[in-house]
C-alpha cells in the first residue's frame, strides 16, 4: 500500500488573519492555538490575526506564525484519522515537521522555532545579506557560475529543477544576478527577505541554535522526518540536533527530499499550512505524486474522515 507524507511550507506564506477563521469557528482549533499562544512570550495571536503586516513579516513573528498554523491543522487532520508515514518541511517548515512527526509536542515545536526566529533576526541584522530566486537554469550550472563572483554568494534552496535560490552578501548577490542572466538564466529575482538565510553568513545562528536545541529531547517514533540538508531520514535525537544546527546555514534540498519520499513509497502528499507553494514545486519535481492542500480557511476540516478536502 502506498505511503502518505505531510509537508510544511516556509516563510513567504504568511498573511494577516491567518488561522483567525479557524480559531473562531472550530472549538478544538481554538484550544490548540491557545495552548501555543500561552506558551510564548510574544503576542503571536494579535500579530497573526490582526497584524500589523510589517510585524508579521518580521522573521521572529513569521516563523512561529507559520509553524503554529501548520501544527493546528495537523492535529485536526490526525484526529480525523489521517496520519503520515513520513514528514518534511521546507526551511522553517522543518520545525513544523518536528511537531507533525511527534518528535516534539506542538507547544515545544513552536517555542523552539520562536527562538530560531529571534536568533536569525539578530544575526541577520549584523550581516548585510540578501537572497534571490534564479529561474531557468540548472542548479549545477548556477553553482559553477557563482564561482566567478567575488564575495559570499551560494546556492542554498534547491526548490525544483528550474528554480534555485541563492544567498549571500548583498553586493555579491546583486553581482551574481547579473552574471547568471548573462550566462543564460531566464530570470534572477531579488527576494524580500531580511537576511541571507541558509548561507554560510548565518553560521552564528546555527551555533546559538545548537545550544537552544539542547533544552529539548526529541522522541523518535515510527513517523520519520526527511531532513532539509541531506534528504535523509532523521532517526535519533543527536541527528535532529545536528540538523537544527546545520539547517540555518545549510541548504534546503527540496528536489532531493521529494525524490527521497517517492523512493520510500510515498504516493500521496498533504501540504499543510498557508498557501500552495510546495504543491507547485512538487508538480515540477514529480508529476505522479498526488497532493492535497490543507489550508487555513478550511473550517470544514471538522468533517474530514479518511477522505481528502481541497478548496
C-alpha positions as CSV (number, residue, x, y, z in Angstrom):
1,X,0.0,0.0,0.0
2,X,1.3,3.5,-0.9
3,X,2.6,5.7,1.9
4,X,1.4,9.2,2.9
5,X,3.6,12.2,3.7
6,X,2.8,15.6,5.3
7,X,4.8,18.6,4.1
8,X,5.1,22.0,5.6
9,X,5.7,25.4,3.9
10,X,8.3,28.0,4.9
11,X,8.4,31.8,5.0
12,X,6.5,33.9,2.5
13,X,3.2,32.1,3.0
14,X,2.1,34.2,6.0
15,X,-0.6,36.8,5.8
16,X,-2.6,38.9,8.4
17,X,-5.6,37.0,9.5
18,X,-4.0,33.5,9.0
19,X,-5.9,31.0,11.2
20,X,-8.4,33.5,12.5
21,X,-11.5,32.0,11.0
22,X,-10.4,28.5,12.1
23,X,-9.8,29.8,15.7
24,X,-13.2,31.5,15.8
25,X,-15.3,28.6,14.3
26,X,-13.6,25.4,15.4
27,X,-13.5,24.8,19.2
28,X,-10.7,22.2,19.0
29,X,-8.6,24.6,16.9
30,X,-9.1,27.3,19.5
31,X,-7.9,25.0,22.3
32,X,-4.8,24.1,20.3
33,X,-4.0,27.7,19.3
34,X,-4.5,28.9,22.9
35,X,-2.1,26.3,24.2
36,X,0.5,27.5,21.7
37,X,-0.1,31.2,22.3
38,X,0.1,30.8,26.1
39,X,3.5,29.1,25.9
40,X,5.1,32.1,24.2
41,X,6.5,35.4,25.5
42,X,5.3,37.3,22.4
43,X,1.8,38.2,21.5
44,X,1.6,36.0,18.5
45,X,-2.2,35.8,18.5
46,X,-2.6,39.5,17.9
47,X,0.0,39.7,15.2
48,X,-1.3,36.6,13.3
49,X,-4.9,37.7,13.5
50,X,-4.8,41.5,13.4
51,X,-1.3,42.5,12.2
52,X,0.3,44.8,11.6
53,X,1.7,43.2,8.4
54,X,5.2,44.7,9.0
55,X,5.5,42.9,12.3
56,X,4.1,39.6,10.9
57,X,6.7,39.8,8.1
58,X,9.5,40.1,10.8
59,X,11.1,36.7,11.0
60,X,10.8,36.4,14.7
61,X,7.0,36.5,14.2
62,X,6.8,34.9,10.8
63,X,8.4,31.7,11.8
64,X,6.2,30.8,14.8
65,X,3.1,32.0,13.0
66,X,3.7,29.7,10.1
67,X,4.5,26.7,12.3
68,X,1.6,27.3,14.7
69,X,-0.9,27.2,11.9
70,X,0.6,24.2,10.3
71,X,0.6,22.2,13.5
72,X,-3.0,23.1,14.5
73,X,-4.2,21.9,11.1
74,X,-2.0,18.8,11.5
75,X,-3.7,17.9,14.9
76,X,-7.1,18.3,13.3
77,X,-6.2,16.0,10.5
78,X,-4.8,13.4,12.8
79,X,-7.9,13.5,15.0
80,X,-9.9,12.6,11.9
81,X,-7.8,9.5,11.3
82,X,-5.3,10.9,8.7
83,X,-1.8,10.1,9.7
84,X,1.5,10.4,7.9
85,X,4.2,7.8,7.3
86,X,6.8,10.5,6.7
87,X,7.0,14.2,7.1
88,X,9.2,17.0,5.7
89,X,9.2,20.8,5.8
90,X,10.7,23.5,3.6
91,X,13.1,25.6,5.6
92,X,11.3,26.8,8.7
93,X,8.6,24.3,7.8
94,X,11.0,21.6,9.1
95,X,10.2,22.8,12.6
96,X,6.5,22.1,11.9
97,X,7.7,18.7,10.9
98,X,9.2,18.1,14.4
99,X,5.7,18.5,15.7
100,X,4.0,16.7,12.8
101,X,6.2,13.6,13.4
102,X,5.7,13.9,17.2
103,X,9.4,14.4,17.8
104,X,8.2,17.3,19.9
105,X,4.9,18.5,21.4
106,X,3.3,21.2,19.3
107,X,4.0,23.8,22.0
108,X,7.7,22.8,22.2
109,X,8.0,22.9,18.4
110,X,6.6,26.4,18.3
111,X,8.8,27.6,21.3
112,X,11.9,26.2,19.5
113,X,11.0,27.9,16.2
114,X,10.2,31.2,18.0
115,X,13.8,31.1,19.4
116,X,15.0,30.3,15.9
117,X,13.2,33.3,14.5
118,X,14.6,35.6,17.2
119,X,18.2,34.3,16.8
120,X,18.0,34.5,13.0
121,X,16.7,38.1,13.1
122,X,19.6,39.1,15.5
123,X,22.2,37.5,13.3
124,X,20.7,38.8,10.0
125,X,20.8,42.3,11.3
126,X,24.6,42.0,11.8
127,X,25.3,40.9,8.2
128,X,24.3,42.9,5.1
129,X,22.8,40.0,3.2
130,X,20.1,39.1,0.8
131,X,18.6,36.3,-1.4
132,X,17.4,35.9,-5.0
133,X,15.5,33.3,-6.9
134,X,17.1,32.1,-10.1
135,X,14.8,30.7,-12.8
136,X,15.5,28.7,-15.9
137,X,19.0,27.4,-15.1
138,X,20.2,24.0,-13.9
139,X,21.4,24.1,-10.2
140,X,24.8,22.6,-11.1
141,X,25.4,25.4,-13.7
142,X,24.4,28.0,-11.1
143,X,26.9,26.7,-8.7
144,X,29.6,26.8,-11.4
145,X,28.8,30.4,-12.4
146,X,28.8,31.5,-8.8
147,X,32.5,30.5,-8.5
148,X,33.3,33.5,-10.7
149,X,31.6,36.1,-8.4
150,X,33.6,37.8,-5.8
151,X,32.3,37.8,-2.2
152,X,30.0,35.3,-0.4
153,X,27.2,34.0,-2.6
154,X,25.9,30.5,-2.5
155,X,23.1,28.3,-4.0
156,X,21.0,27.5,-0.9
157,X,17.5,26.4,-1.8
158,X,17.1,23.7,-4.5
159,X,13.3,24.2,-4.9
160,X,12.6,22.5,-8.2
161,X,14.7,21.6,-11.3
162,X,14.5,25.1,-12.8
163,X,14.3,27.2,-9.6
164,X,17.2,27.7,-7.2
165,X,17.6,30.4,-4.6
166,X,21.0,32.0,-3.9
167,X,22.0,33.9,-0.8
168,X,25.0,35.8,0.5
169,X,26.3,39.3,1.0
170,X,24.0,41.9,-0.7
171,X,26.7,43.1,-3.1
172,X,27.7,39.6,-4.2
173,X,24.0,38.6,-4.7
174,X,23.4,41.6,-6.9
175,X,26.5,40.8,-9.0
176,X,25.5,37.2,-9.2
177,X,22.1,38.1,-10.6
178,X,23.7,40.0,-13.5
179,X,26.3,37.3,-14.2
180,X,23.7,34.5,-14.0
181,X,21.4,36.2,-16.5
182,X,24.4,36.8,-18.8
183,X,25.1,33.0,-18.5
184,X,21.6,32.1,-19.7
185,X,19.3,32.2,-16.6
186,X,15.8,33.3,-17.6
187,X,15.3,35.5,-14.5
188,X,17.1,36.4,-11.3
189,X,14.6,37.9,-8.9
190,X,15.7,39.6,-5.6
191,X,13.6,38.3,-2.7
192,X,12.0,40.5,0.0
193,X,13.7,38.8,3.0
194,X,15.6,40.2,5.9
195,X,18.8,38.2,5.6
196,X,20.9,35.6,3.7
197,X,19.1,32.6,5.2
198,X,20.7,29.1,4.7
199,X,24.0,30.7,3.7
200,X,27.4,30.5,5.5
201,X,26.8,34.0,6.7
202,X,24.2,32.6,9.1
203,X,26.6,30.2,10.8
204,X,26.4,32.2,14.1
205,X,22.7,31.5,14.2
206,X,23.5,27.8,13.9
207,X,25.9,28.0,16.9
208,X,23.2,29.6,19.0
209,X,20.5,27.2,17.8
210,X,22.8,24.3,18.8
211,X,22.7,25.5,22.4
212,X,18.9,26.1,22.2
213,X,18.2,22.6,20.9
214,X,20.0,21.1,24.0
215,X,17.0,22.2,26.0
216,X,14.8,19.7,24.2
217,X,14.6,15.9,23.9
218,X,13.4,14.6,20.5
219,X,11.3,11.5,20.7
220,X,11.8,9.5,17.6
221,X,8.9,7.2,16.8
222,X,7.6,5.4,13.7
223,X,6.9,8.5,11.7
224,X,10.2,9.8,10.3
225,X,11.4,13.2,9.0
226,X,13.3,13.7,5.8
227,X,16.0,16.3,6.5
228,X,16.4,19.5,4.5
229,X,20.2,19.5,4.4
230,X,20.7,15.8,3.5
231,X,17.4,14.5,2.2
232,X,17.9,11.5,4.5
233,X,15.8,10.3,7.5
234,X,16.4,11.8,10.9
235,X,16.4,8.7,13.2
236,X,18.0,9.9,16.5
237,X,17.9,12.8,19.0
238,X,21.6,13.6,18.0
239,X,20.8,13.6,14.3
240,X,17.9,16.0,14.8
241,X,20.0,18.4,16.9
242,X,22.7,18.3,14.2
243,X,20.1,19.1,11.6
244,X,18.9,22.1,13.6
245,X,22.4,23.4,13.8
246,X,23.3,22.9,10.1
247,X,20.0,23.9,8.6
248,X,20.2,27.6,9.5
249,X,23.4,27.9,7.3
250,X,23.0,24.9,5.1
251,X,20.9,24.0,2.0
252,X,17.3,23.2,1.6
253,X,17.4,20.1,-0.8
254,X,13.8,20.1,-1.7
255,X,14.1,18.3,-5.0
256,X,16.1,15.5,-3.3
257,X,13.6,15.5,-0.4
258,X,10.6,14.8,-2.7
259,X,12.6,12.2,-4.6
260,X,13.5,10.5,-1.3
261,X,9.9,10.5,-0.2
262,X,9.0,8.8,-3.5
263,X,11.7,6.2,-3.1
264,X,10.2,5.4,0.4
265,X,6.9,4.6,-1.3
266,X,5.1,7.9,-0.8
267,X,2.3,8.3,-3.4
268,X,0.2,11.0,-1.7
269,X,1.3,14.2,0.0
270,X,-0.7,16.7,2.1
271,X,0.6,20.2,2.1
272,X,-0.4,21.6,5.5
273,X,-0.4,25.3,6.1
274,X,-0.9,28.7,4.4
275,X,-0.6,28.9,0.6
276,X,0.1,26.3,-2.0
277,X,3.8,26.9,-2.8
278,X,5.0,23.4,-2.2
279,X,2.3,21.8,-4.3
280,X,3.5,23.9,-7.2
281,X,7.1,22.8,-6.6
282,X,6.2,19.2,-6.2
283,X,4.3,19.2,-9.6
284,X,7.6,20.2,-11.3
285,X,9.6,17.6,-9.5
286,X,7.3,14.6,-9.9
287,X,4.0,14.6,-11.7
288,X,3.0,11.2,-10.4
289,X,2.6,12.1,-6.7
290,X,-0.9,13.1,-5.7
291,X,-1.1,16.1,-3.4
292,X,-3.8,17.7,-1.3
293,X,-3.6,21.2,0.2
294,X,-4.9,21.7,3.7
295,X,-5.1,25.4,4.2
296,X,-6.1,28.0,6.8
297,X,-9.6,28.7,5.7
298,X,-10.7,25.1,5.8
299,X,-13.1,25.2,8.7
300,X,-14.8,22.2,7.1
301,X,-11.8,20.2,8.3
302,X,-14.0,19.1,11.1
303,X,-16.0,17.0,8.6
304,X,-12.9,15.1,7.3
305,X,-12.9,11.4,7.7
306,X,-10.4,9.4,5.7
307,X,-11.1,11.5,2.7
308,X,-9.3,14.5,1.4
309,X,-10.6,18.0,1.4
310,X,-9.2,20.5,-1.1
311,X,-10.5,24.0,-1.7
